[in-house]
C-alpha cells in the first residue's frame, strides 16, 4: 500500500492529486521551483522539497532532482501529473530503479505511445515524409508532450522551415524533446477523445467520449462529456480503437486516445499516456475518482469487469490569465481574489493574493458543471462563471461565457475552427457604461469620510478611468443631500456599494479597489491621473512587449539601421511556455533595438523602434 506520494508537478493538478491523497490517508510531498516557493501546492502538501531555479528546464524537467527529492522526503510513490515529465519513459524508469512506485503506465508503453510518430506506426499509420504543395495544409507537431505546444499549421511551403524551427524550439523548452513531425491538417474537424483505464490483470475500461473542439493555439479551452452528436457506430469504433491501442502496448493506468472526427470518420491523432487536464468531466459523468483509481491500479489491485454506468452531462472551462483580444497574450500580476459560487467544481492552484508569474502555464483554474442534460450543464456553467469574482490579471472569463452561450456551440455544430471564425465577436468589449460612475462615487464617498461632507453644494467633480482600452470621464457633485450625477439618481453610495436608479430601474454595483485598479462587479477599471504624464509617450513605430517574458531569439543580423519589411519577424518572446513573435509594424528602418537575447522584459517594455519609410 502506498503511504507517501510525491507529485512531480505543480499548480492545480498537484493540488487536485493531494486532495485525493488526503481522502485516502496518503501523506503528500510537493516539489517547487524558486518561483513557486509560496505556491499553493507547496503550501498544502505535508512536505515540500525545493528545486533550485525557475525555468522548467532547471526544475520540473529535472527528473534526477525529483527522484532525489522523493527519496529524501521518504516517499514510496511518484505521480507525474500531466505535462512536464508525465510522458517521459526515462523518468518513469528512474522512479522504478529507485525502488519507488510509478503512478502511470509501464515505461515501454510510454515509449510506444508518448511519441506520436511511434504511436501512429503501431496502429499502421505514418507521418508525412517529404511535404509537397499537394499535401497542404499540414500540421507540424511535437512528437512528445501536448497542450498545444510545439504545433504550427502550415498553408504555404515557404513557411514550412520556419514552422519546423519554431515548433522544435517550443517543444524542447516545454518537454525537453525537440522532435517534431508533419501530418495532414484536417480542416473543420472535431477533437474527440476516449478516456481509458487499464489494470495489470487484463481489464481495459473505455470511459466514454469527450469533445474538446474549442481550442486556441491547439490547446483546449472548453471540454465536455460525452461528445455530443456521435452515431452509435462511430462511438463504438472509437472505443474499439482506444482499447486496441491500450492492449497493443500492455497499458496500465489512465490514458487518453485522441481523434479528429470529420464527415463521420475518425482520424487517429495520438495516445496521451497520462491523466488529462479535462479528466474531471469524465469523473462527473461516471461518478468516479480517476486519481484514486490510478493509485489502486499502481498498487496491483484489479478493476471491476465493467465500468460504472454514465449519467448526465458535464462541461469544463479552463480559466486562463490571458487576453484573447490581444492574440491570447498571457497576463501576469497579483490574483487579488478568485471566488466561485457553490454548485460547480473549481480546481485551482491559486488562492487570493498569489502572484501569476511568467514561467509556467497561464491556467488559473478549471470550472466544471454537471447536470442531467447538456443544455442544463451549459447554462449552469455559464451562469456560474458570470457570478464568479475575479480580481487580478485579465482573464478569458468573458470569452468562456460567450462561447458556452454561442448558438454554434449550444447546437453542437462546433469544430476546431470555432475561434478562428468567431473570435472578434466573442471578444468585442461590452463594458458596463455605468461602471466608471459607480467607481467615481465610491471613491468620492471614501475620500469624504476624511474630508467631511460639505453642507453646501460643490462644483462638479471629474474622474477619469481606463475601461476596456478606452478612456472614460465621469462627472458628479456633492450636494446637501449626498451625491448627484447627471441623468442618474444616486440611491446609495459608500466605498463598497453603489446603488443607481437608471430609467426607474435600480442597479447595485459592488466596488473593490486595489491601488489604482478598481473592480465594479466583474468590470475592471484603472483610475487615471487628473493630468496625463507627458513622459509616458512613445515614438511612432515603437514595439512594446505585449506581455512579460524572456527574449529567446533575435532575427539573424538584426541591428539598428537595418531595413525591415512590414510583418517581418524581429524578435521572439517566451512566456508561460509559449513563444510569441514580434514583427515589424511597417516597412522602414530599425532605428533602435533595445531588447537583448536572454533578457527578461516586463509588459510595455520598449523592445525596438521602426521608422516608416
Number of C-alpha atoms within 10 A of each C-alpha: 12 19 14 20 28 30 25 28 25 25 22 22 24 28 24 16 21 25 16 16 20 13 9 13 11 17 18 25 27 27 26 26 21 14 18 23 17 13 20 19 29 24 15 16 21 15 17 20 20 17 21 14 15 18 19 19 15 14 22 24 23 17 20 12 17 27 24 14 21 26 16 10 18 16 22 19 27 25 24 25 25 22 24 24 23 25 28 24 19 15 21 27 16 17 25 17 11 13 12 20 21 23 27 27 27 19 22 16 21 24 19 21 27 25 22 24 24 18 25 18 13 15 13 8 12 16 14 14 9 7 15 12 11 7 14 16 18 23 21 23 26 29 25 27 27 23 16 17 25 33 26 22 20 21 15 12 15 10 12 19 11 12 19 23 14 19 24 24 22 21 26 19 22 27 27 19 17 20 19 22 19 24 20 16 17 15 13 16 21 25 25 28 27 28 24 25 24 25 25 18 12 13 18 25 22 21 23 22 25 25 26 26 28 22 19 19 17 17 15 20 23 23 26 29 31 25 23 16 10 14 10 9 10 14 17 14 14 26 22 14 17 26 22 14 20 27 16 13 18 17 28 27 26 27 24 24 25 24 23 25 22 15 8 13 13 20 16 20 18 23 25 25 31 23 25 18 18 23 21 28 25 25 17 22 24 21 14 14 14 20 23 15 19 22 24 18 23 22 17 13 13 16 19 11 10 11 16 13 10 16 15 16 25 29 29 27 27 23 23 23 25 22 19 22 16 11 13 16 21 29 23 23 16 14 20 16 15 17 14 16 14 9 12 17 19 21 18 21 21 21 15 14 14 17 19 25 19 24 19 19 17 23 22 22 21 21 23 27 25 26 19 12 12 22 14 16 23 26 16 20 25 23 15 20 21 17 13 18 17 22 26 24 19 19 23 20 23 19 21 23 20 16 24 22 17 15 12 14 17 15 13 14 12 21 22 21 16 19 20 10 10 13 16 12 12 18 17 12 13 9 14 14 10 15 26 29 24 27 30 26 31 25 20 20 21 15 13 15 11 8 9 9 16 13 11 10 13 12 10 13 13 12 20 21 26 17 20 16 10 8 14 18 13 20 16 20 17 22 16 12 11 16 19 18 17 10 9 15 16 19 15 15 23 18 21 18 18 24 18 21 15 13 9 9 7 12 12 16 20 18 23 19 19 11 8 11 16 25 23 25 19 21 17 23 25 21 20 16 11 10 7 9 8 7 6 6 8 12 9 10 18 19 22 17 19 20 23 24 27 22 22 18 17 18 11 8 7 14 16 15 14 13 16 22 18 13 12 15 15 21 22 20 24 22 25 22 21 23 22 20 13 20 16 24 19 16 16 19 19 23 17 18 17 12 19 15 13 14 12 17 20 16 14 12 17 18 19 22 23 27 20 18 10
